Amino acid sequence: TVECRSQGKFCRAGACPPTFAATGTCHGGLL
């Protein structure tokens, strides 16, 4: 999750777990 935030809240392949991506935090809920 730390890696995801470092990328500007953008999910990167392998950087964010599926569960974290599902929360919509990575893409501001666009995912």
C-alpha positions as a printed Julia matrix, in Angstrom:
31×3 Matrix{Float64}:
   0.0    0.0     0.0
   2.93   2.29    0.71
   4.19   1.82   -2.84
   0.77   2.78   -4.14
   0.74   6.06   -2.23
   4.26   6.8    -3.36
   3.05   6.63   -6.96
   0.45   9.34   -6.32
  -2.37   7.03   -5.27
  -2.11   5.15   -8.54
  -2.25   1.36   -8.48
   0.77  -0.22  -10.11
   0.96  -3.86  -11.13
   2.23  -5.66   -8.04
   2.4   -2.44   -6.03
  -1.14  -2.68   -4.69
  -3.0   -5.8    -3.56
  -6.43  -6.48   -5.19
  -8.13  -5.71   -1.89
  -6.5   -2.29   -1.64
  -7.37  -1.51   -5.24
 -10.98  -2.48   -4.61
 -11.26   0.22   -1.97
 -10.88   2.82   -4.69
  -8.14   4.68   -2.8
  -5.62   4.18   -5.59
  -7.71   5.74   -8.33
  -9.95   7.9    -6.19
 -12.79   5.38   -6.5
 -12.53   5.23  -10.29
 -11.47   1.63  -10.09
